């Protein structure tokens, strides 16, 4: 499930992944909010993967890839907050190919990630 993180600056999309992330989460939560924000210009994203995250449905992975490619240049910064080694490994591997600044944080450093993503 994807949940929006409230109380973020207007140019920051905050999202938390818990349990299993589904196609409906992308279609009904992430994509509409992100595209509404992107209509005003590039955005920053805080993506928190909670400790109870269990994975993505196959269709949700497709949604993530298609959305990312479509909006490749619509992100100014991305902060990924996760303790899962496989997610951190994937982000480290793909980070050089992402055209904006990306930083990885541990869940214990969520406050630091929020400070960084909110900064200019």
C-alpha positions as CSV (number, residue, x, y, z in Angstrom):
1,X,0.0,0.0,0.0
2,X,1.2,3.5,-0.8
3,X,0.3,6.3,1.6
4,X,0.9,10.0,1.1
5,X,3.0,11.7,3.7
6,X,1.3,14.9,4.7
7,X,2.8,18.1,6.0
8,X,5.4,18.3,3.3
9,X,6.4,21.5,1.4
10,X,4.3,22.1,-1.7
11,X,7.1,20.9,-4.1
12,X,7.7,17.6,-2.2
13,X,5.8,14.5,-2.8
14,X,6.1,12.3,0.2
15,X,5.1,8.6,-0.1
16,X,5.4,5.7,2.2
17,X,5.2,2.1,1.1
18,X,3.8,-0.5,3.6
19,X,2.7,-4.0,3.1
20,X,2.3,-4.9,-0.6
21,X,2.3,-2.1,-3.2
22,X,-0.4,-2.6,-5.8
23,X,-1.3,-1.3,-9.3
24,X,-4.3,0.5,-7.7
25,X,-1.9,2.3,-5.3
26,X,-0.1,3.8,-8.3
27,X,-3.2,4.5,-10.3
28,X,-5.2,6.0,-7.5
29,X,-2.6,7.6,-5.2
30,X,0.9,8.2,-6.5
31,X,0.3,9.0,-10.2
32,X,-2.5,11.5,-9.8
33,X,-0.8,13.4,-7.0
34,X,2.6,13.4,-8.7
35,X,1.2,14.5,-12.1
36,X,-0.8,17.3,-10.4
37,X,2.3,18.6,-8.7
38,X,4.4,18.2,-11.9
39,X,2.0,20.4,-13.8
40,X,3.5,23.2,-11.8
41,X,7.1,22.2,-12.5
42,X,9.7,19.6,-11.4
43,X,9.2,18.1,-7.9
44,X,11.2,16.5,-5.1
45,X,10.2,13.1,-3.8
46,X,10.6,11.5,-0.4
47,X,10.0,7.7,-0.8
48,X,9.9,5.9,2.5
49,X,9.9,2.1,2.5
50,X,8.7,1.0,5.9
51,X,9.9,-2.0,7.8
52,X,6.7,-3.9,7.1
53,X,7.0,-3.5,3.3
54,X,6.5,-6.9,1.6
55,X,7.0,-6.1,-2.0
56,X,5.3,-5.0,-5.2
57,X,2.7,-6.6,-7.4
58,X,4.1,-7.2,-10.9
59,X,1.8,-4.7,-12.4
60,X,2.9,-2.1,-9.8
61,X,6.5,-2.6,-10.9
62,X,5.4,-2.0,-14.4
63,X,3.6,1.2,-13.3
64,X,6.7,2.4,-11.5
65,X,8.9,1.9,-14.5
66,X,6.5,3.4,-17.0
67,X,5.9,6.4,-14.7
68,X,9.6,6.9,-14.1
69,X,10.4,6.9,-17.8
70,X,7.6,9.2,-18.7
71,X,8.6,11.7,-16.0
72,X,12.4,11.1,-16.2
73,X,13.2,14.8,-16.0
74,X,10.3,16.0,-13.8
75,X,12.2,15.2,-10.5
76,X,14.7,17.7,-9.0
77,X,15.7,15.4,-6.0
78,X,14.7,12.0,-4.7
79,X,15.3,10.8,-1.1
80,X,14.8,7.0,-0.6
81,X,14.5,5.9,3.0
82,X,14.8,2.2,3.4
83,X,16.6,-0.5,5.5
84,X,16.0,-3.4,3.1
85,X,19.4,-4.4,1.6
86,X,17.9,-5.4,-1.7
87,X,16.2,-2.0,-2.2
88,X,19.4,-0.1,-1.1
89,X,21.4,-2.2,-3.6
90,X,19.0,-1.5,-6.5
91,X,19.0,2.2,-5.8
92,X,22.8,2.2,-5.6
93,X,23.0,0.4,-8.9
94,X,20.6,2.7,-10.7
95,X,21.5,5.9,-9.1
96,X,24.1,6.9,-11.7
97,X,21.5,6.7,-14.4
98,X,18.9,8.9,-12.7
99,X,19.1,12.5,-14.0
100,X,18.5,14.1,-10.6
101,X,20.3,14.0,-7.3
102,X,19.3,10.9,-5.3
103,X,20.2,10.1,-1.7
104,X,19.7,7.0,0.3
105,X,18.8,7.0,4.0
106,X,18.1,4.5,6.7
107,X,14.7,4.6,8.5
108,X,16.5,5.8,11.6
109,X,17.6,8.9,9.5
110,X,14.1,9.8,8.3
111,X,14.3,13.3,9.9
112,X,17.6,14.0,8.1
113,X,16.0,12.8,4.8
114,X,13.0,15.1,5.3
115,X,15.3,18.1,6.0
116,X,17.4,17.4,2.9
117,X,14.5,16.9,0.6
118,X,12.8,20.1,1.8
119,X,15.9,22.2,1.3
120,X,16.4,24.3,-1.9
